[in-house]
Amino acid sequence: MKKTITILLITISILSCKSTKKTVSVKGDTASKKEASYKEKKGSKEANNIIKTALSYNGTPYKYGGTTKRGMDCSGLIYISFKENDIALQRASYMMATQGKKIKLKNVEKGDLLFFTTNKSSRKINHVGLVVDVRGNDIRFIHSTTSRGVLVSSLSEGYWNYAFNHARKIL
């Protein structure tokens, strides 16, 4: 029953986002520039709200399958952070890795997801993090680890850089 309701809600939200408005861009048109700027700010606001939600779980211990302050796993952290901001994602990291648009690491922004393959005997994605800050080549992300719970790490750390698989834009 929950699965049916979730599918129904996702379908409704996808259909409600469909727009028939057409914009004609004229060189130097300030209205088009303002609209683009608004969209950029709106995306940034959504990303900042999701990041704020995720950071509120910083220090939460790891618990496989967990989605509360009592304990959570990596995909639980991402799932809840987006859900609390009215964005539906799949629950497992390997399933999240099929959502949104795959992007190059050089195009990563706050609010994007990073996917990892930490088990080198398997090529399956088994870890996810949320980008909280990008400064040059330093990409910081929040995630939940089995050893330290929810924390912010840097992609430049050897382990995470080695295990990195790909990035996706959801917003």
C-alpha positions as CSV (number, residue, x, y, z in Angstrom):
1,M,0.0,0.0,0.0
2,K,2.8,2.4,0.9
3,K,4.5,1.7,-2.4
4,T,1.4,2.4,-4.3
5,I,0.9,5.7,-2.5
6,T,4.5,6.7,-3.1
7,I,4.3,5.9,-6.8
8,L,1.1,7.9,-7.0
9,L,2.6,10.9,-5.3
10,I,5.7,10.8,-7.5
11,T,3.5,10.6,-10.6
12,I,1.4,13.5,-9.4
13,S,4.4,15.7,-8.6
14,I,6.0,14.9,-12.0
15,L,2.8,15.8,-13.9
16,S,2.3,19.0,-11.8
17,C,5.8,20.2,-12.7
18,K,5.0,20.1,-16.4
19,S,4.9,23.6,-17.8
20,T,3.4,24.9,-21.0
21,K,4.8,28.4,-20.7
22,K,7.1,29.4,-23.5
23,T,9.7,32.1,-23.2
24,V,11.2,33.8,-26.1
25,S,14.7,35.0,-25.5
26,V,15.8,38.2,-27.1
27,K,19.4,39.2,-27.0
28,G,19.9,41.6,-24.1
29,D,16.4,40.8,-22.7
30,T,16.5,41.6,-19.0
31,A,13.4,39.7,-18.2
32,S,15.0,36.4,-19.4
33,K,18.1,37.2,-17.3
34,K,16.0,37.9,-14.2
35,E,14.1,34.6,-14.7
36,A,17.4,32.6,-15.0
37,S,18.7,34.4,-11.9
38,Y,15.5,33.5,-10.0
39,K,15.7,29.9,-11.0
40,E,19.4,29.8,-9.9
41,K,18.5,31.3,-6.5
42,K,15.5,29.0,-6.1
43,G,17.8,25.9,-6.7
44,S,20.3,27.3,-4.3
45,K,17.6,27.8,-1.7
46,E,16.4,24.3,-2.1
47,A,19.9,22.9,-1.8
48,N,20.7,25.0,1.2
49,N,17.5,23.8,3.0
50,I,18.4,20.2,2.2
51,I,21.9,20.7,3.4
52,K,20.7,22.4,6.6
53,T,18.4,19.4,7.3
54,A,21.3,16.9,6.7
55,L,23.6,18.9,9.0
56,S,21.0,18.8,11.7
57,Y,21.9,15.0,11.9
58,N,25.6,15.6,12.3
59,G,26.9,13.4,15.0
60,T,24.0,10.9,14.8
61,P,25.4,7.3,15.2
62,Y,25.3,4.8,12.4
63,K,22.4,2.3,12.3
64,Y,21.8,0.1,9.2
65,G,18.3,1.0,7.9
66,G,18.0,3.9,10.3
67,T,16.3,7.2,9.5
68,T,16.1,9.0,12.9
69,K,18.4,10.9,15.3
70,R,18.8,7.6,17.2
71,G,20.7,6.2,14.2
72,M,20.9,6.3,10.4
73,D,22.7,4.9,7.5
74,C,24.1,6.9,4.5
75,S,21.0,6.5,2.2
76,G,18.7,7.1,5.2
77,L,20.4,10.5,5.8
78,I,20.0,11.5,2.2
79,Y,16.5,10.1,1.9
80,I,15.2,12.0,5.0
81,S,17.0,15.2,4.1
82,F,15.3,15.4,0.7
83,K,12.0,14.0,2.1
84,E,11.8,16.7,4.8
85,N,12.1,19.2,1.9
86,D,9.3,17.6,-0.1
87,I,11.6,15.8,-2.6
88,A,11.1,12.1,-3.1
89,L,14.1,9.8,-3.6
90,Q,14.5,6.1,-3.6
91,R,15.6,4.7,-0.2
92,A,18.8,2.7,-1.2
93,S,22.0,4.3,-2.4
94,Y,22.2,2.1,-5.5
95,M,18.7,3.1,-6.4
96,M,19.3,6.8,-5.8
97,A,22.2,6.4,-8.3
98,T,19.7,6.1,-11.1
99,Q,17.8,9.3,-10.3
100,G,18.5,12.8,-11.5
101,K,21.2,13.5,-14.1
102,K,24.8,12.1,-14.0
103,I,27.3,15.0,-13.9
104,K,31.0,15.4,-14.2
105,L,32.9,16.0,-10.9
106,K,34.0,19.5,-12.2
107,N,30.3,20.5,-12.4
108,V,29.4,19.4,-8.9
109,E,27.5,22.0,-6.8
110,K,26.0,22.2,-3.3
111,G,23.0,19.8,-3.1
112,D,24.4,17.3,-5.6
113,L,24.9,13.6,-4.6
114,L,28.2,11.7,-4.7
115,F,28.1,7.9,-5.1
116,F,30.8,5.5,-3.9
117,T,31.7,1.9,-4.4
118,T,33.5,1.0,-1.1
119,N,33.5,-2.8,-1.7
120,K,36.1,-3.3,-4.5
121,S,35.1,-7.0,-4.9
122,S,31.7,-5.7,-6.1
123,R,31.1,-2.9,-8.6
124,K,27.7,-2.1,-7.0
125,I,27.2,1.4,-5.5
126,N,26.8,1.1,-1.8
127,H,27.4,4.6,-0.4
128,V,26.1,8.1,-0.9
129,G,26.9,11.6,0.3
130,L,25.4,15.0,-0.1
131,V,27.7,17.9,-1.3
132,V,27.6,20.6,1.3
133,D,30.4,22.9,0.0
134,V,32.6,23.3,-3.1
135,R,35.7,25.5,-2.9
136,G,37.9,25.0,-5.9
137,N,38.9,21.3,-5.9
138,D,37.8,20.7,-2.3
139,I,34.4,19.0,-2.3
140,R,32.9,18.5,1.1
141,F,30.0,16.1,1.7
142,I,27.9,14.9,4.5
143,H,27.3,11.1,4.9
144,S,27.0,8.4,7.5
145,T,29.8,5.9,8.1
146,T,29.7,2.7,10.0
147,S,32.6,3.8,12.1
148,R,31.8,7.4,12.9
149,G,28.2,8.0,12.1
150,V,27.0,11.2,10.3
151,L,29.8,13.6,9.6
152,V,31.3,15.9,6.9
153,S,34.2,14.6,4.9
154,S,36.3,15.8,2.0
155,L,36.4,14.0,-1.4
156,S,40.1,14.8,-1.4
157,E,40.6,12.3,1.5
158,G,42.4,9.3,0.0
159,Y,39.8,6.7,0.9
160,W,36.8,8.6,-0.5
161,N,38.6,9.8,-3.6
162,Y,39.5,6.2,-4.3
163,A,36.0,4.9,-3.7
164,F,34.3,7.7,-5.7
165,N,32.1,6.3,-8.5
166,H,30.1,9.3,-9.9
167,A,28.0,12.4,-9.1
168,R,24.4,13.2,-9.8
169,K,22.3,16.4,-9.9
170,I,18.8,15.9,-8.4
171,L,17.7,19.5,-8.0
